[in-house]
Amino acid sequence: MRYCLTTAAAMAGLFLAAASAQTADPPVLKGKDAFGSWRDDKPGTVRLIRPEDLPPPGATRSASNGSRIVRRPTEAVPQVPPGFKIELFAQGLSGPRTIRIAPNGDIFIVESEVGRIRVYRAADGAAKPTEQTTYVSDLNYPFGIAFYPAGDDPKWLYVANTDGVVRFPYHSGDVKASGPAETIVQNLPEGGHATRDIAFTKDGNRMLVSVGSGSNVGEGIGRPPGGLEAWASQHALGATWGYETDRAGVLSFDPDGKHKSVFATGIRNCVALVVQPESGEPWCATNERDGLGDDLVPDYVTRVHEGAFYGWPWYYLGAHEDPRQIGQRPDLKDKITVPDVLLQSHSAPLGLTFYQGSNFPAEYRGDGFVAAHGSWNRAKRTGYKVVRIRMKDGVPTGEYEDFVTGFVLDDRAVWGRPVGVAVAHDGALLISDDANGTIWRVTHE
């Protein structure tokens, strides 16, 4: 009898251990193990990349490996974690990029290449939109949009074009612009990285605008007018000059486009600029530089601190000096802010949002979601997915988790390139794909 009870207890222990193993968090890939390719991607895979994990410059050759975009195979559907469902929400768009949700729940989608903003309307829980309208067209490569002031009844829709910021009178429920564009910021630097995103500080007093660099790593920037010492004493920490003036960072204005200042510098291309709802901190999803090998330099997602310098073009991820800028700014070596979350190099993060809905499980609330458009400067393709930025008590842990994958067919062809992410009123996560002109909708079952 004792033998039978002992055996039964042992069997029960084995069963509980197996069940625990099935429900335990997956191991976190660190160091070299975190530098994978699309073949390693699947929902639930967690990575942690740290500055000390980086290879030296030139550890691998710099690749030119652009993806071949193909039509989505009929049976192809992105992969999501167990318990989630993904559905095709809309199709037939022209390169949909940024998605933002109006206070009344309308879904605004920016089509940058054709200079248009569309509005989709769908009932809560609906898997398809019931109405679509062109809100405005004939814009100059729009990307970021923002409703102002915050709350249920904003008065303006702001649009960040590549050359400036305009705003339209807005009333809740508008599906077409009710008045002409008013230019409030003009003459933003053009050329180079063309996307401009826009966000308002939590108190509504400041408008932040991201402007990417005009080059990969400040090629030909030369020396500043009047000399380096004079320049550094009169400009923001790490501010660039010449054709890179007011670039590679975040600018600040008042809501009427006046009182310009430099908020943060050294951010090569802050494509997505978002204010975290709970903390009010600005965040950037940033595309870092190319040409140093497959695993340099990691892209990143980070809180943006006012007055901070993030390294570009002279340094990266702390005091790692770019070999193409040796000895140019020794004065900045110990003044660099290290980003919060490092992503696989050349992932190309373009979209960022924070989950505040009620459809996903409670542990997702407050976490970030980032759309990674996908690599070209890497021998083994990476990106082409949506990842979850893990947070603890509102602070990033540095870890990120594959959430939506499956857009890559093989080593040459892809059918989807995620760009925008937004949380709809019903808690669904919406994802834009500019390769095949689609919007996907993720819900928890």
N, C-alpha and C positions, 0 to 999 in steps of 0.2 A: 504493500500500500504506500509506504514511504517512497519507494522507487517510482511509483506511478505519479505521485504528487510532485516529486522533484522533477521528473521528466516533463510533466504538464507545465510546471512553473518555468522550466527552461524554454519550452516551446513558446509559451506566452511572451517571455522576455525577447526571444528572437523575433516574434511577430511585431512587438512594439518597437523594437530597434529598426526593423525594416520599414515600418510605417513612418517612424521618425525620420529615417534617411530620405524617404520619398517626399516629405514635407519640409525638410530643412532647406535653408537658403543655400543656393549653389555656391561653390567656392569662388573667391574673387581672383581673377587673373591679374598677376602682378609682374613687374619686370619685363623680361623678354616675352613671357607668355601673353602679355597684354597687347603685343604688337602683331596682331593677326591680319587676316584678309577676309574678304566676303565669305569665303568657304567656311570660316569658323563662326560666322554670325548665326545666331538663333535667339528667339525670345528667351529671356532669362539669363543670358550670358552677362556676367558682370566684370568690369575692368577697373583697375586703378593704376593710372600712370603718374609717376612722380618725376620731378626734375632730375633726381639722381639716377633714374632709369635710362636716361637718354644716351644713345650712341654718339660717338664723335662725328663731327661733320665729315661727309664723304665716306662713311662706313659702307654705303652702297652708292652706286651711280644714281644720278638724278634721271628719272625716267620720264618719257613722254608717252602716256598711255591713255589717251582719251577714249571714252566709251562710245560704242556704236549703239545709237538709240533705235530700237525696233518697236513695232506695234505690239501692244500687249496681247499675248496669246489668250485665246478665249477662256481657257481653264485657269489662267494665272490669277492668283489672289494672294495678297501679302499675308505673311505669317504673324500671328499675335500670340501672347501667352495663353495658357489654358484658362478657361473661364471667360475669355474675351471673344468678341465677334467683330469682324470687319466686313463692311459692305461698301459697294460703289454708290456714292451719294449723288454725284453729278459728273457728266462728261461733256466733251465738245467745247471746252474752253480753249483759249489761246494762250498757252504758257502761264497758267495761274500761279501766282506767287504768294504774297502776303495775304493772310486771312485775319480779319478782325471782326469781333461781334459787337453790334450796336447794343445799347442798353435795353432796347425792346426785344432783342433776340435776332434781329435781321443779320444776315451773314454777308459781310462785305469782302469781296475778293478782288485783288489787284492783278491785272494782266499788264505787266510792265512793257513788254515789247510793243504792244499795240496801243499803249497809252490809255487804257480803259479801266474803269472800276465797275464791277457788276454787284448787284444785290440779289441774294437768294433768300427766300422766305420759306420756312418749314415749321409745321406744328411740332411741339415738343414730342419726342419719341418717334417722329416720322423718319423713315429711312430714305425718303426722297423729298426734294423741294417741291412746293406746290406753285411757286411763282418765281420768275427771274426777270430782272430789269437791268438796263444799263443806267447806272447812276450818273456817270459823266465819261466823256471820251476826249480825245485830242489833248491829252496830257503829255508831258515830256519825261518819259521813262519813270513813272511813279513807282514807289515801292512801299514806304511806310505811310500809314494813316492813323489818325487818332481823333477820338471824340472829346470835345472840351466845352464846358468844364465837366468834371466827373459827376456822376449821378444819373438819375432817370431822365433828365431833360436837358441834354447838352444843347448848346447854341451853335456850335461850329463843327464841321468835319475838316480837319487839317490833313493835307496831302504833301508828302515829301517827294518832290520831283528831283531829278538828278541835278538840276541847276538852282533849286531854291524851294521855298515852302509857300504853298498857297492854302487858302481856306475857303470853304463854302458855307453859307448859312444853312443850318440844319435844324430840323424839328423832328421829334421822335416819330418814326414811321415813314420818313421821307425815303422814297426809292428812286427819286430823280433829284438832281441838284435844283434847289429852289431859287438860286441866284447865281450871278457870275462869280468866277474865282477872284479872290482878293490876294494879291501878292504881298506877303509880309516879310519874307526873307528872299533876297535875290542875290545873284552872283556867287552862289556856292561854287567851289572849284569843280570844274568838269573834267571829263576824261579819266583814264585809269579805272579804278573801281567805281562803278556807276550807281550802286544802290545807296539810298539815304533813308534811314529810319528815323522815327520821331516818337517821343514819349514825353509826358508831363510829370513833373515831380508830384508827390502825393499831396502836397499842400496847394498845388495848382499855380504856384507863382513862377515856375520856370519851365521852359520848353527846351528839351534836350534833342539834339540832332546829331546823328552819327555820320561821319564822312571818312570813307576809306582812303588809303594811300593812292598816289598816282603812279606808283612803281612797285616792283617786287621788294627791293631792299634799298631804296634811296639812291639808285644808280645815278652818278653824275651830279649829286646835290652840291658838291663842293663845300666851300667855307661860307659861313653866314656873313652878310653885309655888316661892316663895322667890326668884324672879328668875333671870335667865339665868346670871349669873356663879356663883351658888351651885350651880345645877343642874349646870353644866359641870364644876365642881370635884369633884363627888361621884358622877358617873356616867360611863359609858364615852363615848369620843369619838363625838359625833354622835347620842347616845341621845335618843330622843323621849320625850314625856311625855303626860299625860292619857289619852285613849282610844287613843293610839298607844304606850303604855308596853309594853316588851318585844315590840315588833312591828318589821317591816321589817328583819329581820336574822336572825342565827343565835344560838341560846342553847346553853349548855353545861351538862351535868349529869354526875354520875357514873353508872355503869350501874344504880344503884338509884334514880335520879331525884332525888338530893340534891345539895347544893352548887351551886345554880344560879348561873350568871354569864352575862354577855353576851360572846359570842365575836367578833362583828362586827356593824356597824350600817350603816344607809343603803342597804340592799339591798331595794328596794321589795317584790318578791315572789319570793323564792328558792323556786321550785316544786320543782325537783329538787335534792337535796343528796346528793352522792356523794363518797366518798374515792377518789382516784386510786390504783390498786393499787400502782404502782411507787414513787411519791414519798411516798405517804401524805398528800398535801395535800387538804384539802376543796375541793370545787368546787360552784358554784351555777349553775343555768340560771335566768335571771332575766327576769321580765316587767317592763318599765319603764313609766313613766307615759303617760297619754293626754292628748289635748286640745291639743297644740302643732303639729299638722299631720301630713301623710302620712309624713314622713321624720324625725320626732322623736317620742320619743326612742328610739334604737336599743335593742332588747333585747340581752342579752349572756349569755355563758358565761365564767366566770372562776374562777381560784383565789381562795380566801377566806383572807386572812391574819388571824391573831388580832390583835384590837385595831384593825383597819382600819375606816375609814369610807368608804363608796362613794357618798355624795352626797345620797341621798333624805332629805327632800323639798326641800331648799333648793338643791341643785346637781345637775347630771348630767354624767357623763363628764368629770370634772375640774372646772375652775372656771367651767363654764357655769351661770350663775345662772338658776334658773327664774323667769320673769317674774311668776309668781303669788306668789313669795316674796322679792321684791326687798328687800334690806337687812335681812333677818331674822337672818342668821348670818354676818356678815363675818368672824367669828373662825375659821370653818371653811374659808374659801376656799382656803387653801394646804395643807390637811390631807386632801385627798381622794385615795383610791386609784382609779386608772383601771382599769376591767375589761380582761381580756385579749383577748376576741374579741367584736366588735360584730356583731350580726345586724340584718337589715333591720327597721326599726321595725314594731312591732305583729305580729311573727311569732308571738309567744306560745310560747316554748319551754317544754315541760312535762316532758320526759323526757331523761335523760342517762345514758350508760354509756361505758365504755372497753373497747376491743376487746383481749381477752387470749386469743382462741381461735386455732385452727390451720387453720380452713377457708379464711379469706380469704388473699389474697397477703400476703407478709411485710411489705410497706410499710404495711399497715393496722394492724399490731400496735402497740398503745399509743395509737392515735388515738381521739378521742371521736366518739360519735354522739349527735345531739340530735334529738328529735321536736318539730317546730314545729306547734302545734295550729291556727294560722291567725288572720288578722286580722279585726277588726270596725271598727277606728278608722282605716280607710285607704280612700281612694276606689278605688284599684286594689289588689285583693286580693293578699296575700302570705302566706307560710307554707304550711301544708298540705303538709308534706314532711318528710323526714328528711335531715339534713345531716351531713357528716363534718367534724370539727374537726381540722385538720391540726396535727401535732406534729413537733417536731424535737428529738431528744435529750431527750424528756420535757417539753419546753416548748412552749406554743402559739405558732404563728407569727402568729396574728391572722387567717389565711385560713380560710374554710370552703367546702365543696364540696357542691353538690346531689348526694344519693346516691339517694334514693327520691322520685319525683315522680308526678304524674298523678292526684291525688285531686280536682282541680277540673275541672268540666265546662264551665263558661262563667263570665261575669262575675257571675252570680247564684247558681248552684247548685254544691254540692260533695257528693261522696258519701263522703268519708273525712276524718277529723281525727286525725292521729297523736298519741299521748299518751306511751305507755311504750316504752322500748327496753331490751333485755337480751340478753346473749350466752349462748346455751344451751351445755350441756356439749359438744355436737358442733361448736361453733363457728358455728352458724347465728345470725343476728341476728333476734330476734323483735320485732315492732312491734304495739302495740295501737292500735285505731281505735275511739274511743268513739261515733262517729256511726252506724256500722252494726253495732257489736258484734262486731268480728272481730279475729283475730290473724293477722298475716302473717309468713312465714318466708323469709329471704333467705340463700342459699348461693352459694358460688362453684363454678362447674361445672368 
